[in-house]
Amino acid sequence: MTAIDVKPESSPKSKSERSATTGGTILRLLGLLIFTAFSLFFIYLLLSDGYWPLAAIIAVITLVINYIFLRPEAYPMRWMSPGLAFMLLISVYPILFTIYISFTNFGTGHLLPKVQAIEVLEQRTFLPEAGGTLTYTVFRNDETGEYALWLIGPAGNSFFATIGDELAANVIGASDLDEEGVPTIIPGWTRLTRAETVRNITAISQNSFGREESAVQLTGRLGQAAQLQPRFVYDPEQDAMIDMRDNVTYFADPATGFFTSADGATLNPGFQVTVGLKNYQRFFADPSYRGPLLLIFAWNVTFALLSVIFSFALGLMIAVVFGRGMPGQRIIKSLLIIPFAVPQVITLLVWRGILNPLEGVIPNLLQNIFNQPVGWPPFLADPYWVKVALIVINVWLAYPYFMLISSGALQAIPTDMYEAADIDGASPWQQFRGLTLPLLLVSVGPLLISSFTVNFNSFNVIYLFNSGGPPMVGTSTPAGHSDILISYVYNLAFGRGSNEFGYASAITFIIFLMMIVVTLFQNRRMQAWEETTN
């Protein structure tokens, strides 16, 4: 008889196992439901305030998380979902938002979305000509510190106004009125003197007193309050702000991002609008912007290139010298790593003091050697000397890194290749040029590319040493002779009295594209070099 293979039937899951699986599924779906509900509420708040780019990325994250937890084929990604969500929010969103801002007028006067700009304008008030003023006396609650006003109208009528309510004298238990018509005692409240009122006038003025429909506020004159009216009212049908005081209509202008009247007057603040390629046109076409940018870009490339070349050359030279068995090389190498170990901020501030033309060590030494006056060389004021100083400082900061990686790469070169070169009669220079350097660049080449990118955006060195100075004369935007593109963008966005975020974002995106092109070009060159050496 032929034996028949009988496959054992899989035993059905026990009741406890099915219960645990069902319970886990319910908890997972409940957690997903809570997360989705919170995200939708957050998206609603963002959209109501006009922050749709952030609302869009939150919506994308919500959809991705729901897909991962609801689709069986996406099960392995569940453990990666928190990291994926943070990557989209912290890494991807800033890049996309910067690109979006580069196509807008986001900057000084246009910092708010349209919804919030309307809210700011609607909060402004005025005193109508027909509205009578009231005299007030300030009282402060003994327990809460809340302020209230005893108000006397033009007709002699008086009442007690707290924040949100109006009360008659008999309700609050006020005592007899003095000669000014103000009660001397109100139980639970302390009457402020004129001097105390002046000291607290800022805090008092931030409140409205009385019921919402008839609330009063302090006017500009001490001792007077009035029922102020909203000055601007938004009309959605006309998409305009109506000035209730001057009876002027300001229509929303999508080209400029301002509410503008017929005679050209505008309301501040403005609002964000899309301006298309306007910021990029300023970068490429406007001579007043293109002039300093060409100088800044040329210096940026020169600074990054010379920093890499000199720091690599110095680091390689030290690595080669100490690779020949020099005594005490471990101690000396440890000392040479100090510039790399000390925090960069401290090193830059020390260098700024060393190169100070008035009292720095190096300028004083050079003044004595070359018999020059005090203030020479002008490392902080002259466009050329400050660039020399920055390259020297950057080389000092970077050479220990290249010394370390060059030392490691030199150890990987087989010694028998040098022995063969000695037999062939190659000199030390020929060995270095034809053997050491080509083999070293194969392993160090990618690091040189990344180092160029780092130096191209070396903001700390430029900003902490001289803030990009000395300033260029006659430029439309704040620019310095030692500025690189990243420090120039920073000054446009945050410094020197300028807040042109849209234009700064456009330059940032251009720098990003330039770095991609430079990296691809250098990577291709390094691949060609590797193929040649192999």
HELIX and SHEET records of a PDB file:
HELIX    1   1 LYS A   15  SER A   48  1                                  34    
HELIX    2   2 TRP A   52  LEU A   70  1                                  19    
HELIX    3   3 PRO A   72  MET A   80  5                                   9    
HELIX    4   4 SER A   81  MET A   87  1                                   7    
HELIX    5   5 LEU A   88  VAL A   92  3                                   5    
HELIX    6   6 TYR A   93  ILE A  101  1                                   9    
HELIX    7   7 LYS A  114  GLU A  122  1                                   9    
HELIX    8   8 ALA A  169  ILE A  172  1                                   4    
HELIX    9   9 ARG A  194  ARG A  199  1                                   6    
HELIX   10  10 ILE A  201  SER A  205  1                                   5    
HELIX   11  11 GLU A  212  SER A  214  5                                   3    
HELIX   12  12 LYS A  278  PHE A  284  1                                   7    
HELIX   13  13 PRO A  287  PHE A  322  1                                  36    
HELIX   14  14 GLN A  329  LEU A  336  1                                   8    
HELIX   15  15 ILE A  338  ALA A  341  1                                   4    
HELIX   16  16 GLN A  344  ILE A  354  1                                  11    
HELIX   17  17 VAL A  361  PHE A  370  1                                  10    
HELIX   18  18 PRO A  383  GLN A  411  1                                  29    
HELIX   19  19 THR A  415  ILE A  423  1                                   9    
HELIX   20  20 PRO A  428  GLN A  431  1                                   4    
HELIX   21  21 PHE A  432  THR A  436  3                                   5    
HELIX   22  22 LEU A  437  PHE A  456  1                                  20    
HELIX   23  23 PHE A  459  ASN A  466  1                                   8    
HELIX   24  24 LEU A  485  ALA A  493  1                                   9    
HELIX   25  25 PHE A  501  THR A  533  1                                  33    
SHEET    1   A 2 THR A 125  PHE A 126  0                                        
SHEET    2   A 2 GLN A 229  PRO A 230 -1                                        
SHEET    1   B 5 ASP A 165  LEU A 167  0                                        
SHEET    2   B 5 SER A 158  THR A 162 -1                                        
SHEET    3   B 5 TYR A 147  ILE A 152 -1                                        
SHEET    4   B 5 THR A 133  ASN A 141 -1                                        
SHEET    5   B 5 TRP A 189  ARG A 191 -1                                        
SHEET    1   C 6 ASP A 165  LEU A 167  0                                        
SHEET    2   C 6 SER A 158  THR A 162 -1                                        
SHEET    3   C 6 TYR A 147  ILE A 152 -1                                        
SHEET    4   C 6 THR A 133  ASN A 141 -1                                        
SHEET    5   C 6 GLN A 224  ALA A 226 -1                                        
SHEET    6   C 6 GLN A 217  LEU A 218 -1                                        
SHEET    1   D 5 PHE A 232  ASP A 235  0                                        
SHEET    2   D 5 ALA A 240  ASP A 243 -1                                        
SHEET    3   D 5 VAL A 248  ASP A 253 -1                                        
SHEET    4   D 5 PHE A 258  THR A 260 -1                                        
SHEET    5   D 5 THR A 266  LEU A 267 -1                                        
END                                                                             
